[in-house]
């Protein structure tokens, strides 16, 4: 356990940020999974789900939850699948 006041505060901030980032990552994975399931089943709303997943990827990369190149690679894969429909 930290004895220094600033380190105690930093630990609390770090824990809060970790929870926020975990929530964003989880929502992102869910969004991508829903898109992939829609593509596999040939659903009509796959294009809308692709747009939503791309938007969430951009937001996650902007807030540095994921790396910008990882977001770009995932967006490219999503666009490729969406255009193949």
LOTORNU-73622 format. One record per residue: x, y, z of N, C-alpha, C in turn. Coordinates in Angstrom, 2 decimals. Atoms other than C-alpha are relative to their C-alpha. Layout:
LOTORNU-73622
+---------+---------+---------+---------+----------+---------+---------+---------+---------+
!  n_east ! n_north !    n_up ! ca_east ! ca_north !   ca_up !  c_east ! c_north !    c_up !
+---------+---------+---------+---------+----------+---------+---------+---------+---------+
!       X !       Y !       Z !       X !        Y !       Z !       X !       Y !       Z !
...
+---------+---------+---------+---------+----------+---------+---------+---------+---------+
end
This chain:
LOTORNU-73622
+---------+---------+---------+---------+----------+---------+---------+---------+---------+
!  n_east ! n_north !    n_up ! ca_east ! ca_north !   ca_up !  c_east ! c_north !    c_up !
+---------+---------+---------+---------+----------+---------+---------+---------+---------+
!    0.84 !   -1.18 !    0.00 !    0.00 !     0.00 !    0.00 !    0.88 !    1.24 !    0.00 !
!   -0.78 !   -1.22 !    0.13 !    1.26 !     3.44 !   -0.89 !   -0.12 !    0.86 !    1.26 !
!    0.00 !   -0.91 !   -1.15 !    2.22 !     5.83 !    1.91 !   -0.06 !    1.46 !   -0.43 !
!   -0.08 !   -1.37 !    0.48 !    2.59 !     8.92 !   -0.24 !   -1.37 !    0.42 !   -0.53 !
!    1.35 !   -0.48 !    0.32 !   -0.55 !    11.00 !   -0.68 !   -0.25 !    0.07 !   -1.50 !
!    0.18 !   -0.14 !    1.45 !    0.00 !    11.70 !   -4.37 !   -0.09 !   -1.37 !   -0.68 !
!    0.05 !    1.34 !    0.59 !    0.57 !     8.01 !   -5.09 !   -1.33 !   -0.69 !    0.31 !
!    1.32 !    0.53 !   -0.34 !   -2.63 !     7.05 !   -3.28 !   -1.03 !    0.53 !   -0.99 !
!    0.92 !   -0.63 !    0.95 !   -4.52 !     9.51 !   -5.46 !    0.21 !   -0.56 !   -1.40 !
!   -0.30 !    0.52 !    1.33 !   -2.76 !     8.26 !   -8.58 !   -0.54 !   -1.42 !   -0.18 !
!    0.54 !    1.37 !    0.06 !   -3.74 !     4.66 !   -7.76 !   -1.50 !    0.02 !   -0.21 !
!    1.45 !   -0.12 !    0.16 !   -7.38 !     5.70 !   -7.45 !   -0.36 !    0.45 !   -1.42 !
!    0.25 !   -0.49 !    1.36 !   -7.23 !     7.60 !  -10.76 !    0.25 !   -1.11 !   -1.01 !
!   -0.35 !    1.09 !    0.90 !   -5.57 !     4.64 !  -12.44 !   -1.09 !   -1.07 !   -0.01 !
!    1.07 !    1.00 !   -0.09 !   -8.25 !     2.26 !  -11.20 !   -1.26 !    0.47 !   -0.71 !
!    1.18 !   -0.56 !    0.66 !  -11.02 !     4.57 !  -12.43 !    0.17 !   -0.03 !   -1.51 !
!   -0.28 !    0.01 !    1.44 !   -9.39 !     4.89 !  -15.86 !   -0.05 !   -1.42 !   -0.54 !
!    0.02 !    1.41 !    0.41 !   -8.96 !     1.11 !  -16.03 !   -1.43 !   -0.48 !   -0.21 !
!    1.41 !    0.40 !    0.12 !  -12.69 !     0.59 !  -15.45 !   -0.65 !    0.65 !   -1.23 !
!    0.54 !   -0.71 !    1.17 !  -13.58 !     3.22 !  -18.08 !    0.48 !   -0.67 !   -1.28 !
!   -0.57 !    0.60 !    1.21 !  -11.23 !     1.68 !  -20.65 !   -0.55 !   -1.41 !   -0.22 !
!    0.53 !    1.36 !    0.10 !  -12.51 !    -1.84 !  -19.89 !   -1.42 !    0.04 !   -0.57 !
!    1.37 !   -0.16 !    0.49 !  -16.07 !    -0.67 !  -20.53 !   -0.01 !    0.31 !   -1.48 !
!   -0.07 !   -0.38 !    1.42 !  -15.13 !     0.92 !  -23.86 !    0.43 !   -1.20 !   -0.84 !
!   -0.48 !    1.17 !    0.73 !  -13.21 !    -2.20 !  -24.97 !   -1.08 !   -1.06 !   -0.13 !
!    1.06 !    1.00 !    0.01 !  -16.10 !    -4.46 !  -24.04 !   -1.10 !    0.39 !   -0.99 !
!    1.03 !   -0.47 !    0.93 !  -18.64 !    -2.34 !  -25.96 !    0.49 !   -0.11 !   -1.44 !
!   -0.59 !    0.09 !    1.33 !  -16.28 !    -2.29 !  -28.92 !   -0.03 !   -1.43 !   -0.52 !
!    0.01 !    1.41 !    0.39 !  -15.91 !    -6.08 !  -28.98 !   -1.42 !   -0.47 !   -0.31 !
!    1.40 !    0.38 !    0.22 !  -19.69 !    -6.48 !  -28.71 !   -0.49 !    0.53 !   -1.34 !
!    0.42 !   -0.62 !    1.25 !  -20.26 !    -4.10 !  -31.61 !    0.58 !   -0.75 !   -1.21 !
!   -0.65 !    0.72 !    1.10 !  -17.77 !    -5.94 !  -33.84 !   -0.60 !   -1.40 !   -0.13 !
!    0.60 !    1.33 !    0.02 !  -19.25 !    -9.32 !  -32.85 !   -1.39 !    0.04 !   -0.63 !
!    1.35 !   -0.13 !    0.59 !  -22.78 !    -8.15 !  -33.72 !    0.08 !    0.18 !   -1.50 !
!   -0.18 !   -0.19 !    1.44 !  -21.55 !    -6.98 !  -37.13 !    0.36 !   -1.32 !   -0.67 !
!   -0.42 !    1.28 !    0.58 !  -19.82 !   -10.32 !  -37.80 !   -1.14 !   -1.00 !   -0.04 !
!    1.16 !    0.90 !   -0.03 !  -22.94 !   -12.24 !  -36.78 !   -1.01 !    0.38 !   -1.08 !
!    0.94 !   -0.48 !    1.03 !  -25.08 !   -10.07 !  -39.09 !    0.50 !   -0.38 !   -1.39 !
!   -0.58 !    0.38 !    1.30 !  -22.70 !   -10.74 !  -41.99 !   -0.17 !   -1.50 !   -0.22 !
!    0.10 !    1.46 !    0.13 !  -22.72 !   -14.48 !  -41.31 !   -1.43 !   -0.45 !   -0.30 !
!    1.39 !    0.39 !    0.23 !  -26.51 !   -14.63 !  -41.24 !   -0.62 !    0.70 !   -1.21 !
!    0.51 !   -0.72 !    1.18 !  -26.89 !   -12.28 !  -44.23 !   -1.08 !    1.00 !    0.34 !
!    1.01 !   -0.95 !   -0.48 !  -28.91 !    -9.74 !  -42.24 !    0.06 !    1.31 !   -0.78 !
!    0.09 !   -1.27 !    0.74 !  -30.09 !    -6.47 !  -43.80 !    0.68 !    1.15 !    0.73 !
!   -0.55 !   -1.12 !   -0.78 !  -28.79 !    -4.27 !  -40.98 !    1.52 !   -0.08 !    0.18 !
!   -1.46 !    0.15 !   -0.12 !  -25.14 !    -5.28 !  -41.48 !    0.71 !    1.32 !   -0.29 !
!   -0.63 !   -1.28 !    0.34 !  -24.30 !    -1.91 !  -43.09 !   -0.07 !    0.97 !    1.18 !
!    0.15 !   -0.89 !   -1.16 !  -25.68 !     0.00 !  -40.10 !    0.90 !   -0.44 !    1.14 !
!   -0.88 !    0.51 !   -1.05 !  -23.79 !    -2.25 !  -37.71 !    1.46 !    0.27 !   -0.32 !
!   -1.37 !   -0.31 !    0.40 !  -20.60 !    -1.69 !  -39.72 !    0.32 !    1.46 !    0.32 !
!   -0.19 !   -1.43 !   -0.27 !  -21.05 !     2.07 !  -39.40 !    0.17 !    0.23 !    1.50 !
!   -0.08 !   -0.13 !   -1.46 !  -21.62 !     1.75 !  -35.64 !    1.35 !   -0.50 !    0.53 !
!   -1.28 !    0.57 !   -0.46 !  -18.55 !    -0.48 !  -35.16 !    1.17 !    0.91 !   -0.38 !
!   -1.07 !   -0.91 !    0.44 !  -16.36 !     1.90 !  -37.19 !    0.05 !    1.24 !    0.88 !
!    0.07 !   -1.19 !   -0.85 !  -17.56 !     4.83 !  -35.11 !    0.59 !   -0.29 !    1.37 !
!   -0.53 !    0.36 !   -1.31 !  -16.77 !     3.02 !  -31.87 !    1.51 !   -0.21 !   -0.05 !
!   -1.45 !    0.17 !    0.16 !  -13.32 !     2.08 !  -33.18 !    0.69 !    1.35 !   -0.02 !
!   -0.59 !   -1.35 !    0.06 !  -12.61 !     5.72 !  -34.00 !    0.03 !    0.66 !    1.38 !
!    0.06 !   -0.62 !   -1.33 !  -13.73 !     6.88 !  -30.56 !    1.01 !   -0.65 !    0.95 !
!   -0.94 !    0.69 !   -0.88 !  -11.64 !     4.22 !  -28.81 !    1.44 !    0.40 !   -0.34 !
!   -1.35 !   -0.41 !    0.41 !   -8.57 !     5.19 !  -30.84 !    0.27 !    1.44 !    0.40 !
!   -0.17 !   -1.40 !   -0.37 !   -9.13 !     8.89 !  -30.17 !    0.30 !    0.16 !    1.48 !
!   -0.23 !   -0.07 !   -1.44 !   -9.27 !     8.32 !  -26.42 !    1.15 !   -0.90 !    0.44 !
!   -1.19 !    0.82 !   -0.23 !   -6.22 !     6.01 !  -26.71 !   -0.28 !   -1.25 !    0.82 !
!    0.31 !    1.28 !   -0.63 !   -8.03 !     2.95 !  -25.39 !    0.65 !   -1.12 !   -0.81 !
!   -0.72 !    0.92 !    0.90 !   -6.69 !     1.07 !  -28.43 !    0.91 !    0.85 !   -0.88 !
!   -0.93 !   -0.71 !    0.87 !   -3.87 !     2.00 !  -30.79 !   -0.70 !    0.37 !   -1.31 !
!    0.65 !   -0.48 !    1.23 !   -4.84 !     3.98 !  -33.90 !    0.19 !   -0.97 !   -1.16 !
!   -0.22 !    0.96 !    1.09 !   -3.29 !     1.37 !  -36.21 !   -0.87 !   -1.24 !    0.16 !
!    0.89 !    1.14 !   -0.24 !   -5.28 !    -1.41 !  -34.58 !   -1.42 !    0.37 !   -0.43 !
!    1.33 !   -0.46 !    0.42 !   -8.44 !     0.64 !  -35.13 !   -0.09 !    0.03 !   -1.52 !
!    0.00 !   -0.07 !    1.46 !   -7.49 !     1.21 !  -38.76 !   -0.07 !   -1.39 !   -0.63 !
!    0.02 !    1.37 !    0.53 !   -6.86 !    -2.51 !  -39.36 !   -1.38 !   -0.62 !    0.17 !
!    1.33 !    0.57 !   -0.24 !  -10.18 !    -3.50 !  -37.78 !   -1.04 !    0.67 !   -0.89 !
!    0.94 !   -0.71 !    0.86 !  -12.05 !    -0.80 !  -39.73 !    0.12 !   -0.48 !   -1.45 !
!   -0.22 !    0.48 !    1.37 !  -10.49 !    -2.02 !  -42.98 !   -0.64 !   -1.38 !   -0.19 !
!    0.59 !    1.33 !    0.08 !  -11.59 !    -5.59 !  -42.25 !   -1.53 !    0.09 !   -0.03 !
!    1.46 !   -0.20 !   -0.03 !  -15.12 !    -4.41 !  -41.44 !   -0.48 !    0.53 !   -1.34 !
!    0.40 !   -0.58 !    1.29 !  -15.30 !    -2.31 !  -44.62 !    0.07 !   -1.05 !   -1.11 !
!   -0.15 !    1.05 !    1.03 !  -14.07 !    -5.24 !  -46.71 !   -1.18 !   -0.96 !    0.04 !
!    1.14 !    0.90 !   -0.14 !  -16.78 !    -7.51 !  -45.31 !   -1.31 !    0.69 !   -0.41 !
!    1.23 !   -0.74 !    0.32 !  -19.46 !    -4.82 !  -45.66 !   -0.14 !    0.20 !   -1.49 !
!    0.04 !   -0.23 !    1.45 !  -18.55 !    -4.10 !  -49.29 !   -0.24 !   -1.30 !   -0.77 !
!    0.20 !    1.28 !    0.66 !  -18.65 !    -7.81 !  -50.13 !   -1.48 !   -0.42 !    0.00 !
!    1.43 !    0.35 !   -0.09 !  -22.35 !    -7.92 !  -49.20 !   -0.76 !    0.43 !   -1.26 !
+---------+---------+---------+---------+----------+---------+---------+---------+---------+
end
